[in-house]
Amino acid sequence: MTVYTPRRAARVLLVDADDRVLLFAGFDPARPEHRYWFTPGGGLAPDESPAAGAARELAEETGLRLTPAELGEPVWQDKIEYPFDGVWYRQEQEFFLVRVPSWEVDTAGFDDVEQASVTGHRWWSAAELAASDELHYPVDLVAILSRVLGTPDASPTADGAASAGAPVDGGPC
């Protein structure tokens, strides 16, 4: 029987003027061969609101400073289960959409875990994500982007619906 560590998180779909989403490349320190791309964001402090956590994480991981009010309401939420660095998590997470004309990512605010497990970043179009064999989280990110951006779904098996809460093997910081 797996014992899960409960975790609340807030994540950001940071999208530029070309409708590309920022993703970080990373790996699980306990399984260095497990490599994946993931959105900015992370765990919340015990009394932290999702918007406050998303704003804090966005500043730490990208250098973009916004107030929680500037993030608006979450555009998507789900529950996932994943291992990271030898711990199994059951995470409730909310996603916020932030549009920017462009942004030069500044990772100077990375914590020790991020410095050790994040290897880079890049801006991805939905079509690039759909065509890529590289693992990304959430796994249905292409459909989510299509829904929140109001663009055609570029995924090969597009049905227009984003699944919620599918367990995954791996996951974001």
Long-range contacts (C-beta under 8 A, 24 or more apart in sequence): 2-88, 3-88, 4-81, 4-88, 4-89, 4-90, 5-87, 5-88, 5-89, 5-90, 6-89, 6-90, 6-91, 6-92, 7-43, 7-89, 7-90, 7-91, 7-92, 8-43, 8-44, 8-50, 8-53, 8-91, 8-92, 8-93, 9-41, 9-42, 9-43, 9-44, 9-53, 9-91, 9-92, 9-93, 9-94, 9-172, 10-41, 10-42, 10-44, 10-50, 10-51, 10-53, 10-54, 10-57, 10-74, 10-93, 10-94, 10-95, 10-96, 11-39, 11-40, 11-41, 11-42, 11-54, 11-57, 11-93, 11-94, 11-95, 11-96, 11-172, 12-39, 12-40, 12-41, 12-54, 12-57, 12-58, 12-71, 12-95, 12-96, 12-97, 12-98, 13-39, 13-75, 13-95, 13-96, 13-97, 13-98, 13-144, 13-145, 13-148, 14-39, 14-40, 14-58, 14-62, 14-64, 14-98, 14-100, 14-103, 15-97, 15-98, 15-99, 15-100, 15-145, 15-149, 16-99, 16-100, 16-101, 16-102, 16-103, 16-123, 17-99, 17-100, 17-101, 17-102, 18-123, 18-125, 19-125, 19-126, 19-145, 19-149, 19-151, 20-123, 20-124, 20-125, 21-123, 21-124, 21-126, 21-129, 21-141, 21-145, 22-62, 22-103, 22-105, 22-121, 22-122, 22-123, 22-124, 23-121, 23-122, 23-123, 23-124, 23-136, 24-61, 24-118, 24-120, 24-121, 25-118, 25-119, 25-120, 25-121, 25-122, 26-117, 26-118, 26-119, 26-172, 26-173, 27-117, 27-119, 28-83, 28-84, 28-85, 28-117, 28-170, 29-84, 29-85, 29-113, 29-116, 29-117, 30-83, 30-84, 30-85, 30-86, 31-83, 31-170, 34-169, 34-170, 35-119, 35-134, 35-135, 36-134, 36-135, 36-136, 36-137, 36-170, 36-171, 36-172, 37-124, 37-134, 37-135, 37-136, 37-137, 38-136, 38-137, 38-171, 38-172, 38-173, 39-95, 39-137, 39-138, 39-141, 39-172, 41-93, 41-95, 41-172, 42-172, 42-173, 50-74, 50-94, 50-96, 51-96, 54-94, 54-96, 58-98, 59-109, 60-109, 60-110, 60-111, 61-107, 61-109, 61-110, 61-114, 62-103, 62-105, 62-106, 62-107, 63-104, 63-105, 63-106, 63-107, 63-108, 63-109, 64-98, 64-100, 64-103, 66-98, 71-96, 71-98, 72-96, 72-97, 75-148, 76-144, 76-147, 76-148, 76-162, 77-164, 78-138, 78-164, 78-165, 78-166, 79-164, 79-165, 80-137, 80-138, 80-165, 80-166, 80-167, 80-168, 80-171, 81-167, 81-168, 82-167, 82-168, 82-169, 82-170, 82-171, 83-169, 83-170, 83-171, 84-170, 84-171, 84-173, 85-113, 85-117, 89-171, 91-171, 95-144, 97-148, 97-149, 113-173, 114-173, 117-173, 118-173, 125-154, 126-151, 126-153, 126-154, 126-155, 127-154, 129-154, 130-154, 130-155, 130-156, 135-170, 137-168, 137-170, 137-171, 137-172, 138-168, 139-166, 139-168, 140-166
